Amino acid sequence: MGQSVVLYLSNTGHTQGVAEKISSVTGAKLIPIKPQQAYTKTDLNWNDHDSRSYHEMHGGRVRPAIEPVDSAAIDQATTVYLGFPLWWATAPRPIDTLLDSVDLSGKTVRPFCTSGSSAIDEAVRQLRVDYPAIDWQAGKRLTSHVTDQEIQAWSKQN
């Protein structure tokens, strides 16, 4: 088994906590995806049609700027765990920014999300449509209560 990385976007700390647990269990290098302009609580108010998140998700092909990521570690990885919160049942636009800027073809990509109740299925379906060259594995919705055993079992699924 080759090297692995955990790439994650976290605005409130939930996804970061899950990503840290995946990194601890799998030995994968932890790499945050950080927007150049951090999201405020107001930006993340999905009920407000004037919020930044609403405009990004409903404004067409929006690609918010992100901080540079450790591309050398990503290039060396054979497995990528890609984590994000769900926004309108799909991946937030900074994930698209990342996927447009790094080459994940030839890598096994295991998407995971944090969400109070929504499944990851729609997000994975859309990622497969938008980025067909990537070897997308089944996605998983994880909570802060995920166990080491659940992570181990998921990380070994085909």
Buried (B, 14 or more C-beta within 10 A) or exposed (E): EEBBBBBBBBBEEBBBBBBBBBBEBBEBBBBBBBBEEEBEEEBBBEEEEEBBBBBBBEEEEBBBEBEEBBEEBBEEBEBBBBBBBBBBBBBBBBBBBBBEEBEBEEBBBBBBBBBEEBBBEBBBBBBEEBBEEBEBBEBBBBEEEBEEEBBEEBBEEE
